[in-house]
Every structure is written in C-alpha cells, then in structure tokens.
C-alpha cells in the first residue's frame, strides 16, 4: 500500500459513498477533532458541502479519500482546486 504525506492538509476526509447518501468522517488537523456527517448524493448537496469546507478551512487544502475512482461524487469534487482526492481506498 502506498503511503501519502498529509502534512500540508487542513483536514483529512473519508467518504463512504452510496447511491442516495454519503457518510463523511472529517478530521480537523489543527484541533485533532472528528466530525461525522451525512450528505445527500445530489450534486447540489455535494457542492454545498464542498463550499462549507472551503469556508471552514479558509481555502486551505483538504485531503479526501473515497473508494471511488470516478463517478458523480469524484466529478463534483474535482471542480474544487484545494481538495486532493487520493487513490481508491477500498
């Protein structure tokens, strides 16, 4: 398994993808706190969530891990420059 350097990221985010909803685990690297959330799989929900991340972390980069390589979720996240999607995790 390839190891990734995550030192430059404001948050580490794991997404458990599903057809109707996405379960999210977010770790704030500054405070080392965990936040769990669920969002709809609708593109507008993904966009709103991504914009919230941008505000929460003042535009700093965040790392996103997901078991997908492509699809609506990956496409929606690819529009945001400060998010790095790591390779497939599952």
Biopython code that builds the backbone (N, CA, C, O; Angstrom):
import numpy as np
from Bio.PDB.StructureBuilder import StructureBuilder

atoms = [
    (1, "UNK", "N", (0.842, -1.176, 0.000)),
    (1, "UNK", "CA", (0.000, 0.000, 0.000)),
    (1, "UNK", "C", (0.886, 1.238, 0.000)),
    (1, "UNK", "O", (1.880, 1.301, 0.724)),
    (2, "UNK", "N", (0.527, 2.202, -0.801)),
    (2, "UNK", "CA", (1.273, 3.446, -0.905)),
    (2, "UNK", "C", (0.934, 4.369, 0.263)),
    (2, "UNK", "O", (-0.234, 4.521, 0.623)),
    (3, "UNK", "N", (1.955, 4.981, 0.849)),
    (3, "UNK", "CA", (1.748, 5.936, 1.944)),
    (3, "UNK", "C", (1.716, 7.349, 1.368)),
    (3, "UNK", "O", (2.425, 7.648, 0.407)),
    (4, "UNK", "N", (0.898, 8.209, 1.952)),
    (4, "UNK", "CA", (0.763, 9.582, 1.497)),
    (4, "UNK", "C", (1.191, 10.532, 2.599)),
    (4, "UNK", "O", (0.933, 10.289, 3.778)),
    (5, "UNK", "N", (1.845, 11.609, 2.211)),
    (5, "UNK", "CA", (2.214, 12.653, 3.150)),
    (5, "UNK", "C", (1.030, 13.610, 3.266)),
    (5, "UNK", "O", (0.647, 14.247, 2.285)),
    (6, "UNK", "N", (0.458, 13.709, 4.445)),
    (6, "UNK", "CA", (-0.729, 14.546, 4.645)),
    (6, "UNK", "C", (-0.415, 15.800, 5.467)),
    (6, "UNK", "O", (-1.326, 16.467, 5.957)),
    (7, "UNK", "N", (0.863, 16.113, 5.614)),
    (7, "UNK", "CA", (1.238, 17.224, 6.490)),
    (7, "UNK", "C", (0.746, 18.587, 6.005)),
    (7, "UNK", "O", (0.579, 19.488, 6.827)),
    (8, "UNK", "N", (0.510, 18.771, 4.726)),
    (8, "UNK", "CA", (0.098, 20.071, 4.227)),
    (8, "UNK", "C", (-1.400, 20.294, 4.163)),
    (8, "UNK", "O", (-1.852, 21.296, 3.607)),
    (9, "UNK", "N", (-2.179, 19.377, 4.724)),
    (9, "UNK", "CA", (-3.636, 19.465, 4.614)),
    (9, "UNK", "C", (-4.277, 19.942, 5.911)),
    (9, "UNK", "O", (-3.865, 19.547, 7.002)),
    (10, "UNK", "N", (-5.282, 20.790, 5.782)),
    (10, "UNK", "CA", (-6.011, 21.306, 6.941)),
    (10, "UNK", "C", (-6.938, 20.255, 7.532)),
    (10, "UNK", "O", (-7.233, 20.279, 8.727)),
    (11, "UNK", "N", (-7.400, 19.327, 6.685)),
    (11, "UNK", "CA", (-8.330, 18.292, 7.144)),
    (11, "UNK", "C", (-8.107, 17.013, 6.353)),
    (11, "UNK", "O", (-7.672, 17.033, 5.201)),
    (12, "UNK", "N", (-8.419, 15.903, 7.008)),
    (12, "UNK", "CA", (-8.429, 14.592, 6.365)),
    (12, "UNK", "C", (-9.876, 14.134, 6.342)),
    (12, "UNK", "O", (-10.550, 14.128, 7.372)),
    (13, "UNK", "N", (-10.351, 13.750, 5.166)),
    (13, "UNK", "CA", (-11.769, 13.430, 5.000)),
    (13, "UNK", "C", (-11.913, 12.080, 4.319)),
    (13, "UNK", "O", (-11.275, 11.811, 3.301)),
    (14, "UNK", "N", (-12.758, 11.238, 4.894)),
    (14, "UNK", "CA", (-13.084, 9.942, 4.313)),
    (14, "UNK", "C", (-14.556, 9.952, 3.951)),
    (14, "UNK", "O", (-15.401, 10.376, 4.739)),
    (15, "UNK", "N", (-14.852, 9.480, 2.750)),
    (15, "UNK", "CA", (-16.236, 9.444, 2.287)),
    (15, "UNK", "C", (-16.623, 8.007, 1.978)),
    (15, "UNK", "O", (-15.971, 7.331, 1.182)),
    (16, "UNK", "N", (-17.690, 7.552, 2.615)),
    (16, "UNK", "CA", (-18.283, 6.250, 2.311)),
    (16, "UNK", "C", (-19.426, 6.511, 1.348)),
    (16, "UNK", "O", (-20.489, 6.985, 1.748)),
    (17, "UNK", "N", (-19.206, 6.207, 0.098)),
    (17, "UNK", "CA", (-20.123, 6.521, -0.986)),
    (17, "UNK", "C", (-21.304, 5.559, -1.011)),
    (17, "UNK", "O", (-21.153, 4.373, -0.716)),
    (18, "UNK", "N", (-22.473, 6.070, -1.361)),
    (18, "UNK", "CA", (-23.670, 5.249, -1.590)),
    (18, "UNK", "C", (-24.525, 5.953, -2.642)),
    (18, "UNK", "O", (-24.290, 7.117, -2.967)),
    (19, "UNK", "N", (-25.503, 5.247, -3.162)),
    (19, "UNK", "CA", (-26.343, 5.812, -4.221)),
    (19, "UNK", "C", (-27.130, 7.037, -3.769)),
    (19, "UNK", "O", (-27.274, 7.996, -4.527)),
    (20, "UNK", "N", (-27.634, 7.011, -2.551)),
    (20, "UNK", "CA", (-28.526, 8.083, -2.088)),
    (20, "UNK", "C", (-27.900, 9.038, -1.087)),
    (20, "UNK", "O", (-28.360, 10.169, -0.933)),
    (21, "UNK", "N", (-26.846, 8.586, -0.400)),
    (21, "UNK", "CA", (-26.226, 9.430, 0.619)),
    (21, "UNK", "C", (-24.744, 9.101, 0.717)),
    (21, "UNK", "O", (-24.294, 8.043, 0.277)),
    (22, "UNK", "N", (-24.003, 10.024, 1.301)),
    (22, "UNK", "CA", (-22.577, 9.823, 1.532)),
    (22, "UNK", "C", (-22.310, 10.065, 3.016)),
    (22, "UNK", "O", (-22.661, 11.115, 3.554)),
    (23, "UNK", "N", (-21.691, 9.090, 3.672)),
    (23, "UNK", "CA", (-21.279, 9.238, 5.064)),
    (23, "UNK", "C", (-19.864, 9.809, 5.064)),
    (23, "UNK", "O", (-18.995, 9.353, 4.321)),
    (24, "UNK", "N", (-19.653, 10.806, 5.902)),
    (24, "UNK", "CA", (-18.383, 11.532, 5.884)),
    (24, "UNK", "C", (-17.769, 11.562, 7.280)),
    (24, "UNK", "O", (-18.449, 11.826, 8.271)),
    (25, "UNK", "N", (-16.480, 11.287, 7.331)),
    (25, "UNK", "CA", (-15.699, 11.446, 8.555)),
    (25, "UNK", "C", (-14.617, 12.475, 8.252)),
    (25, "UNK", "O", (-13.812, 12.299, 7.337)),
    (26, "UNK", "N", (-14.612, 13.537, 9.023)),
    (26, "UNK", "CA", (-13.691, 14.655, 8.799)),
    (26, "UNK", "C", (-12.850, 14.867, 10.052)),
    (26, "UNK", "O", (-13.384, 14.970, 11.156)),
    (27, "UNK", "N", (-11.545, 14.932, 9.876)),
    (27, "UNK", "CA", (-10.650, 15.219, 10.993)),
    (27, "UNK", "C", (-9.967, 16.556, 10.736)),
    (27, "UNK", "O", (-9.260, 16.732, 9.744)),
    (28, "UNK", "N", (-10.195, 17.495, 11.653)),
    (28, "UNK", "CA", (-9.561, 18.805, 11.601)),
    (28, "UNK", "C", (-8.141, 18.632, 12.122)),
    (28, "UNK", "O", (-7.950, 18.246, 13.275)),
    (29, "UNK", "N", (-7.150, 18.911, 11.293)),
    (29, "UNK", "CA", (-5.755, 18.682, 11.682)),
    (29, "UNK", "C", (-5.271, 19.699, 12.705)),
    (29, "UNK", "O", (-4.336, 19.415, 13.453)),
    (30, "UNK", "N", (-5.888, 20.883, 12.755)),
    (30, "UNK", "CA", (-5.474, 21.896, 13.724)),
    (30, "UNK", "C", (-5.909, 21.537, 15.136)),
    (30, "UNK", "O", (-5.155, 21.718, 16.092)),
    (31, "UNK", "N", (-7.130, 21.027, 15.261)),
    (31, "UNK", "CA", (-7.692, 20.736, 16.584)),
    (31, "UNK", "C", (-7.720, 19.249, 16.906)),
    (31, "UNK", "O", (-8.006, 18.862, 18.039)),
    (32, "UNK", "N", (-7.422, 18.414, 15.910)),
    (32, "UNK", "CA", (-7.471, 16.959, 16.047)),
    (32, "UNK", "C", (-8.850, 16.482, 16.500)),
    (32, "UNK", "O", (-8.967, 15.514, 17.252)),
    (33, "UNK", "N", (-9.888, 17.169, 16.037)),
    (33, "UNK", "CA", (-11.255, 16.774, 16.356)),
    (33, "UNK", "C", (-11.892, 16.094, 15.153)),
    (33, "UNK", "O", (-11.541, 16.354, 14.002)),
    (34, "UNK", "N", (-12.828, 15.226, 15.456)),
    (34, "UNK", "CA", (-13.528, 14.463, 14.420)),
    (34, "UNK", "C", (-14.958, 14.953, 14.293)),
    (34, "UNK", "O", (-15.623, 15.239, 15.288)),
    (35, "UNK", "N", (-15.419, 15.046, 13.058)),
    (35, "UNK", "CA", (-16.799, 15.440, 12.786)),
    (35, "UNK", "C", (-17.395, 14.427, 11.816)),
    (35, "UNK", "O", (-16.835, 14.190, 10.745)),
    (36, "UNK", "N", (-18.523, 13.830, 12.181)),
    (36, "UNK", "CA", (-19.222, 12.881, 11.321)),
    (36, "UNK", "C", (-20.446, 13.558, 10.737)),
    (36, "UNK", "O", (-21.152, 14.288, 11.434)),
    (37, "UNK", "N", (-20.699, 13.317, 9.456)),
    (37, "UNK", "CA", (-21.873, 13.903, 8.817)),
    (37, "UNK", "C", (-22.362, 12.999, 7.702)),
    (37, "UNK", "O", (-21.677, 12.068, 7.280)),
    (38, "UNK", "N", (-23.563, 13.298, 7.238)),
    (38, "UNK", "CA", (-24.172, 12.581, 6.119)),
    (38, "UNK", "C", (-24.729, 13.637, 5.176)),
    (38, "UNK", "O", (-25.412, 14.567, 5.603)),
    (39, "UNK", "N", (-24.433, 13.485, 3.892)),
    (39, "UNK", "CA", (-24.995, 14.391, 2.898)),
    (39, "UNK", "C", (-25.693, 13.578, 1.816)),
    (39, "UNK", "O", (-25.393, 12.402, 1.613)),
    (40, "UNK", "N", (-26.599, 14.203, 1.148)),
    (40, "UNK", "CA", (-27.287, 13.593, 0.015)),
    (40, "UNK", "C", (-26.292, 13.406, -1.128)),
    (40, "UNK", "O", (-25.297, 14.125, -1.216)),
    (41, "UNK", "N", (-26.559, 12.455, -1.987)),
    (41, "UNK", "CA", (-25.693, 12.242, -3.150)),
    (41, "UNK", "C", (-26.024, 13.193, -4.298)),
    (41, "UNK", "O", (-25.392, 13.133, -5.353)),
    (42, "UNK", "N", (-27.002, 14.062, -4.101)),
    (42, "UNK", "CA", (-27.358, 15.046, -5.125)),
    (42, "UNK", "C", (-26.185, 16.013, -5.343)),
    (42, "UNK", "O", (-25.548, 16.435, -4.378)),
    (43, "UNK", "N", (-25.897, 16.363, -6.593)),
    (43, "UNK", "CA", (-24.786, 17.284, -6.868)),
    (43, "UNK", "C", (-24.855, 18.593, -6.081)),
    (43, "UNK", "O", (-23.822, 19.102, -5.646)),
    (44, "UNK", "N", (-26.057, 19.145, -5.890)),
    (44, "UNK", "CA", (-26.160, 20.411, -5.148)),
    (44, "UNK", "C", (-25.750, 20.228, -3.688)),
    (44, "UNK", "O", (-25.188, 21.145, -3.089)),
    (45, "UNK", "N", (-26.020, 19.066, -3.110)),
    (45, "UNK", "CA", (-25.603, 18.796, -1.730)),
    (45, "UNK", "C", (-24.091, 18.648, -1.630)),
    (45, "UNK", "O", (-23.472, 19.137, -0.684)),
    (46, "UNK", "N", (-23.501, 17.973, -2.607)),
    (46, "UNK", "CA", (-22.047, 17.809, -2.629)),
    (46, "UNK", "C", (-21.377, 19.169, -2.780)),
    (46, "UNK", "O", (-20.407, 19.466, -2.081)),
    (47, "UNK", "N", (-21.887, 19.996, -3.687)),
    (47, "UNK", "CA", (-21.325, 21.336, -3.882)),
    (47, "UNK", "C", (-21.442, 22.187, -2.628)),
    (47, "UNK", "O", (-20.492, 22.878, -2.257)),
    (48, "UNK", "N", (-22.598, 22.145, -1.970)),
    (48, "UNK", "CA", (-22.797, 22.926, -0.743)),
    (48, "UNK", "C", (-21.820, 22.474, 0.338)),
    (48, "UNK", "O", (-21.231, 23.303, 1.031)),
    (49, "UNK", "N", (-21.649, 21.164, 0.481)),
    (49, "UNK", "CA", (-20.720, 20.615, 1.471)),
    (49, "UNK", "C", (-19.291, 21.066, 1.163)),
    (49, "UNK", "O", (-18.558, 21.472, 2.066)),
    (50, "UNK", "N", (-18.895, 20.994, -0.113)),
    (50, "UNK", "CA", (-17.543, 21.393, -0.502)),
    (50, "UNK", "C", (-17.310, 22.881, -0.239)),
    (50, "UNK", "O", (-16.224, 23.269, 0.191)),
    (51, "UNK", "N", (-18.309, 23.709, -0.489)),
    (51, "UNK", "CA", (-18.176, 25.140, -0.207)),
    (51, "UNK", "C", (-18.060, 25.402, 1.292)),
    (51, "UNK", "O", (-17.329, 26.300, 1.712)),
    (52, "UNK", "N", (-18.779, 24.622, 2.099)),
    (52, "UNK", "CA", (-18.655, 24.738, 3.558)),
    (52, "UNK", "C", (-17.232, 24.413, 3.999)),
    (52, "UNK", "O", (-16.679, 25.084, 4.870)),
    (53, "UNK", "N", (-16.639, 23.379, 3.396)),
    (53, "UNK", "CA", (-15.254, 23.025, 3.728)),
    (53, "UNK", "C", (-14.312, 24.174, 3.394)),
    (53, "UNK", "O", (-13.419, 24.506, 4.173)),
    (54, "UNK", "N", (-14.520, 24.769, 2.240)),
    (54, "UNK", "CA", (-13.674, 25.883, 1.812)),
    (54, "UNK", "C", (-13.722, 27.014, 2.832)),
    (54, "UNK", "O", (-12.690, 27.595, 3.170)),
    (55, "UNK", "N", (-14.918, 27.327, 3.320)),
    (55, "UNK", "CA", (-15.071, 28.381, 4.326)),
    (55, "UNK", "C", (-14.473, 27.955, 5.663)),
    (55, "UNK", "O", (-13.765, 28.731, 6.305)),
    (56, "UNK", "N", (-14.757, 26.726, 6.082)),
    (56, "UNK", "CA", (-14.305, 26.241, 7.385)),
    (56, "UNK", "C", (-12.784, 26.260, 7.490)),
    (56, "UNK", "O", (-12.234, 26.564, 8.548)),
    (57, "UNK", "N", (-12.109, 25.936, 6.392)),
    (57, "UNK", "CA", (-10.652, 25.847, 6.418)),
    (57, "UNK", "C", (-9.982, 27.000, 5.673)),
    (57, "UNK", "O", (-8.816, 26.900, 5.289)),
    (58, "UNK", "N", (-10.712, 28.087, 5.470)),
    (58, "UNK", "CA", (-10.165, 29.313, 4.866)),
    (58, "UNK", "C", (-9.438, 29.048, 3.553)),
    (58, "UNK", "O", (-8.406, 29.660, 3.276)),
    (59, "UNK", "N", (-9.975, 28.137, 2.747)),
    (59, "UNK", "CA", (-9.394, 27.861, 1.442)),
    (59, "UNK", "C", (-8.151, 26.994, 1.456)),
    (59, "UNK", "O", (-7.572, 26.728, 0.402)),
    (60, "UNK", "N", (-7.728, 26.546, 2.641)),
    (60, "UNK", "CA", (-6.553, 25.669, 2.724)),
    (60, "UNK", "C", (-6.895, 24.303, 2.130)),
    (60, "UNK", "O", (-8.062, 23.911, 2.135)),
    (61, "UNK", "N", (-5.911, 23.578, 1.623)),
    (61, "UNK", "CA", (-6.203, 22.280, 1.010)),
    (61, "UNK", "C", (-6.667, 21.246, 2.031)),
    (61, "UNK", "O", (-6.229, 21.244, 3.181)),
    (62, "UNK", "N", (-7.552, 20.378, 1.590)),
    (62, "UNK", "CA", (-8.016, 19.250, 2.393)),
    (62, "UNK", "C", (-7.797, 17.973, 1.585)),
    (62, "UNK", "O", (-7.834, 17.997, 0.355)),
    (63, "UNK", "N", (-7.573, 16.875, 2.272)),
    (63, "UNK", "CA", (-7.374, 15.581, 1.624)),
    (63, "UNK", "C", (-8.670, 14.787, 1.707)),
    (63, "UNK", "O", (-9.284, 14.688, 2.769)),
    (64, "UNK", "N", (-9.078, 14.226, 0.581)),
    (64, "UNK", "CA", (-10.320, 13.454, 0.519)),
    (64, "UNK", "C", (-9.994, 12.044, 0.054)),
    (64, "UNK", "O", (-9.330, 11.857, -0.965)),
    (65, "UNK", "N", (-10.462, 11.052, 0.803)),
    (65, "UNK", "CA", (-10.290, 9.649, 0.427)),
    (65, "UNK", "C", (-11.662, 9.024, 0.218)),
    (65, "UNK", "O", (-12.591, 9.255, 0.992)),
    (66, "UNK", "N", (-11.769, 8.238, -0.828)),
    (66, "UNK", "CA", (-13.040, 7.623, -1.192)),
    (66, "UNK", "C", (-12.748, 6.322, -1.921)),
    (66, "UNK", "O", (-11.678, 6.160, -2.508)),
    (67, "UNK", "N", (-13.703, 5.392, -1.886)),
    (67, "UNK", "CA", (-13.477, 4.122, -2.558)),
    (67, "UNK", "C", (-13.741, 4.185, -4.060)),
    (67, "UNK", "O", (-13.630, 3.171, -4.748)),
    (68, "UNK", "N", (-14.086, 5.349, -4.569)),
    (68, "UNK", "CA", (-14.378, 5.509, -5.996)),
    (68, "UNK", "C", (-13.184, 6.075, -6.749)),
    (68, "UNK", "O", (-12.382, 6.824, -6.190)),
    (69, "UNK", "N", (-13.072, 5.712, -8.022)),
    (69, "UNK", "CA", (-12.085, 6.325, -8.906)),
    (69, "UNK", "C", (-12.744, 7.343, -9.823)),
    (69, "UNK", "O", (-12.105, 8.300, -10.261)),
    (70, "UNK", "N", (-14.025, 7.134, -10.114)),
    (70, "UNK", "CA", (-14.763, 8.049, -10.982)),
    (70, "UNK", "C", (-16.235, 7.990, -10.608)),
    (70, "UNK", "O", (-16.656, 7.138, -9.825)),
    (71, "UNK", "N", (-17.003, 8.896, -11.170)),
    (71, "UNK", "CA", (-18.432, 8.951, -10.885)),
    (71, "UNK", "C", (-18.842, 10.347, -10.476)),
    (71, "UNK", "O", (-18.005, 11.247, -10.420)),
    (72, "UNK", "N", (-20.131, 10.545, -10.186)),
    (72, "UNK", "CA", (-20.650, 11.879, -9.867)),
    (72, "UNK", "C", (-19.956, 12.544, -8.679)),
    (72, "UNK", "O", (-19.692, 13.746, -8.711)),
    (73, "UNK", "N", (-19.661, 11.782, -7.643)),
    (73, "UNK", "CA", (-19.012, 12.361, -6.467)),
    (73, "UNK", "C", (-17.617, 12.876, -6.824)),
    (73, "UNK", "O", (-17.264, 14.003, -6.478)),
    (74, "UNK", "N", (-16.841, 12.069, -7.501)),
    (74, "UNK", "CA", (-15.484, 12.463, -7.878)),
    (74, "UNK", "C", (-15.524, 13.652, -8.833)),
    (74, "UNK", "O", (-14.721, 14.577, -8.708)),
    (75, "UNK", "N", (-16.447, 13.633, -9.779)),
    (75, "UNK", "CA", (-16.587, 14.754, -10.712)),
    (75, "UNK", "C", (-16.908, 16.050, -9.958)),
    (75, "UNK", "O", (-16.312, 17.094, -10.222)),
    (76, "UNK", "N", (-17.846, 15.973, -9.028)),
    (76, "UNK", "CA", (-18.240, 17.168, -8.271)),
    (76, "UNK", "C", (-17.063, 17.716, -7.471)),
    (76, "UNK", "O", (-16.865, 18.930, -7.421)),
    (77, "UNK", "N", (-16.285, 16.845, -6.851)),
    (77, "UNK", "CA", (-15.154, 17.298, -6.045)),
    (77, "UNK", "C", (-14.001, 17.814, -6.897)),
    (77, "UNK", "O", (-13.223, 18.653, -6.443)),
    (78, "UNK", "N", (-13.885, 17.323, -8.123)),
    (78, "UNK", "CA", (-12.770, 17.732, -8.982)),
    (78, "UNK", "C", (-12.854, 19.204, -9.388)),
    (78, "UNK", "O", (-11.865, 19.771, -9.854)),
    (79, "UNK", "N", (-14.003, 19.819, -9.219)),
    (79, "UNK", "CA", (-14.166, 21.235, -9.561)),
    (79, "UNK", "C", (-13.497, 22.155, -8.547)),
    (79, "UNK", "O", (-13.290, 23.337, -8.822)),
    (80, "UNK", "N", (-13.161, 21.623, -7.383)),
    (80, "UNK", "CA", (-12.578, 22.429, -6.322)),
    (80, "UNK", "C", (-11.073, 22.197, -6.285)),
    (80, "UNK", "O", (-10.623, 21.070, -6.077)),
    (81, "UNK", "N", (-10.298, 23.251, -6.484)),
    (81, "UNK", "CA", (-8.853, 23.131, -6.643)),
    (81, "UNK", "C", (-8.118, 22.771, -5.362)),
    (81, "UNK", "O", (-7.039, 22.183, -5.434)),
    (82, "UNK", "N", (-8.641, 23.089, -4.225)),
    (82, "UNK", "CA", (-7.909, 22.892, -2.971)),
    (82, "UNK", "C", (-8.237, 21.566, -2.294)),
    (82, "UNK", "O", (-7.952, 21.389, -1.109)),
    (83, "UNK", "N", (-8.827, 20.644, -3.026)),
    (83, "UNK", "CA", (-9.102, 19.319, -2.488)),
    (83, "UNK", "C", (-8.269, 18.318, -3.248)),
    (83, "UNK", "O", (-8.216, 18.353, -4.477)),
    (84, "UNK", "N", (-7.631, 17.444, -2.545)),
    (84, "UNK", "CA", (-6.825, 16.403, -3.177)),
    (84, "UNK", "C", (-7.511, 15.075, -2.929)),
    (84, "UNK", "O", (-7.654, 14.650, -1.783)),
    (85, "UNK", "N", (-7.934, 14.419, -3.994)),
    (85, "UNK", "CA", (-8.572, 13.109, -3.870)),
    (85, "UNK", "C", (-7.499, 12.045, -4.029)),
    (85, "UNK", "O", (-6.860, 11.942, -5.077)),
    (86, "UNK", "N", (-7.309, 11.262, -2.986)),
    (86, "UNK", "CA", (-6.328, 10.195, -3.045)),
    (86, "UNK", "C", (-6.890, 9.006, -3.799)),
    (86, "UNK", "O", (-8.096, 8.913, -4.030)),
    (87, "UNK", "N", (-6.025, 8.120, -4.172)),
    (87, "UNK", "CA", (-6.430, 6.937, -4.922)),
    (87, "UNK", "C", (-7.435, 6.115, -4.140)),
    (87, "UNK", "O", (-7.642, 6.316, -2.943)),
    (88, "UNK", "N", (-8.044, 5.197, -4.838)),
    (88, "UNK", "CA", (-9.075, 4.333, -4.264)),
    (88, "UNK", "C", (-8.593, 3.719, -2.954)),
    (88, "UNK", "O", (-7.472, 3.219, -2.869)),
    (89, "UNK", "N", (-9.445, 3.759, -1.939)),
    (89, "UNK", "CA", (-9.071, 3.298, -0.600)),
    (89, "UNK", "C", (-9.564, 1.898, -0.278)),
    (89, "UNK", "O", (-9.036, 1.261, 0.633)),
    (90, "UNK", "N", (-10.542, 1.412, -0.985)),
    (90, "UNK", "CA", (-11.111, 0.106, -0.637)),
    (90, "UNK", "C", (-10.697, -0.942, -1.634)),
    (90, "UNK", "O", (-11.081, -2.104, -1.503)),
]
sb = StructureBuilder()
sb.init_structure("model")
sb.init_model(0)
sb.init_chain("A")
sb.init_seg("    ")
for serial, (resi, resn, name, xyz) in enumerate(atoms, 1):
    if name == "N":
        sb.init_residue(resn, " ", resi, " ")
    sb.init_atom(name, np.array(xyz, "f"), 0.0, 1.0, " ", f" {name:<3s}", serial, name[0])
structure = sb.get_structure()
